[in-house]
Amino acid sequence: MTQTIESPRGTDLLSLLSARGTDRQLAGGFGPPPAGLAADTIRLLGGVPADEALPTAELAAAFSAVLSDPATLRYSVLPGIEPLRSWIGEREGVDPDRILVTNGALHALNLIFDAVLEPGDVVAVESPTFPLALREASYYGASFLPVPTSDTGLDLDGFEEQLRGGARPKIFYVIPDFQNPTGSTLSAEARTRLVGLAEQYGFLIVSDNPYKELRFAGTAVDDFDLSSDNVLRANTFSKTLGPGLRLGWIAAPQWLIPALSRIRSTQDQHSSLVTQSAVARLLRSEGAFDRIVDGGRELYRQRSTVLVDELESALPGQLHIVRPEGGIFLWLRASDPSVDLPDVQTRARGLGVDFSLGRYFDPTGPVGYLGSARLGFSNQTVDNLVTGANRFAEAFTQAVR
Ligand SMILES: Cc1ncc(COP(=O)(O)O)c(C=O)c1O
């Protein structure tokens, strides 16, 4: 660290920082936001639900109602309020004692990593995967064992061979439904096999499943089996009720609850009682959650269809796209591996459309998946998706010329 920030008494304040507080290299994360993009750039960046799919009126009514009782502004209890944990427990199929309410899925992951990881531990991850989870695990000193995933599934044969060869991950971090970024869903057989490997080789499966509810085609697959002591699920209301709520949960085996609670007790103690109470009130209304989620599913089905159809007709045979069955983004690959997608992105930004390069999802650093990209369709109108796809196609055509 070369920078110094002096206090009036001449101490270099930056020297007060711990190793965790310094700018040491963390794995994962996206590059800095590009400067100088036109204001009307169509951002196919994914990650956020459609504004229209979020229950603003229901939440406004619920917040107003719970705030009529001043007790809602008191401190809450560490694991989360009972009505909310009961609803979540029922959804997850476990006793509410095994549910801890968190400030979203990233916070859930943070608690889990903090409770389990020591510097030097290995976390097995799908490759490609969600870089912000990697960043959190690397903050606790983890390194990564990438396990390739693609439309043909997760390479569990290769992973098992690594285990037999002595690899000893402490955690397998996995996004089972509409994976970020590939949109793929892990088969039931693969889930069962992974639980067997976790029990045999002594690692934990951390299933981060924020897109589970957003299936608009195909058949649902059950999440990882919580009857195993090696399985945790992290989940969130971010993609269904809104990320601004910062409300999620962990469903953990009983033996891990004390450790996770201990970590939480060193932090903020509990999630906002106001938010928990309002969400619990909304969920109490019969069928409300399913109705809200149904609206989102229908919107995302239409939008993904428009984006895929438009890209396929503008660039026939030039892209390999797996048609999403749910979630909020699609993953594509240029059929010609020599196409330079960073160049396509630069041109696309000039034409007024932006997207995420595949390389940001490479757990070994931003070097792989050069011919791939993730395009989000959730929070753009159909008109914008048509225009965005055609601008993308124009940039792509310019780059291969
Ligand atoms: C796989 C995955 N996990 C977690 C999150 C973040 O969830 P939350 O907003 O609840 O922290 C996202 C959001 O992009 C995600 O894609």
The ligand as an SDF file (V2000), in Angstrom:
LIG
                    3D

 16 16  0  0  0  0  0  0  0  0999 V2000
  -26.2750  -16.3290   -7.0430 C   0  0  0  0  0  0  0  0  0  0  0  0
  -26.5880  -15.0840   -6.2910 C   0  0  0  0  0  0  0  0  0  0  0  0
  -26.5040  -15.0820   -4.9640 N   0  0  0  0  0  0  0  0  0  0  0  0
  -26.8180  -13.9820   -4.2500 C   0  0  0  0  0  0  0  0  0  0  0  0
  -27.1970  -12.8070   -4.8680 C   0  0  0  0  0  0  0  0  0  0  0  0
  -27.4790  -11.6090   -4.0350 C   0  0  0  0  0  0  0  0  0  0  0  0
  -28.5390  -11.8120   -3.1760 O   0  0  0  0  0  0  0  0  0  0  0  0
  -28.9210  -10.7160   -2.0780 P   0  0  0  0  0  0  0  0  0  0  0  0
  -29.3930   -9.4840   -2.8090 O   0  0  0  0  0  0  0  0  0  0  0  0
  -30.0020  -11.3300   -1.3010 O   0  0  0  0  0  0  0  0  0  0  0  0
  -27.7120  -10.4510   -1.2510 O   0  0  0  0  0  0  0  0  0  0  0  0
  -27.2930  -12.7750   -6.2510 C   0  0  0  0  0  0  0  0  0  0  0  0
  -27.6730  -11.5230   -6.9320 C   0  0  0  0  0  0  0  0  0  0  0  0
  -27.2480  -11.1780   -7.9880 O   0  0  0  0  0  0  0  0  0  0  0  0
  -26.9670  -13.9350   -6.9880 C   0  0  0  0  0  0  0  0  0  0  0  0
  -27.0360  -13.9630   -8.3250 O   0  0  0  0  0  0  0  0  0  0  0  0
  1  2  1  0
  2  3  1  0
  2 15  2  0
  3  4  2  0
  4  5  1  0
  5  6  1  0
  5 12  2  0
  6  7  1  0
  7  8  1  0
  8  9  2  0
  8 10  1  0
  8 11  1  0
 12 13  1  0
 12 15  1  0
 13 14  2  0
 15 16  1  0
M  END
$$$$
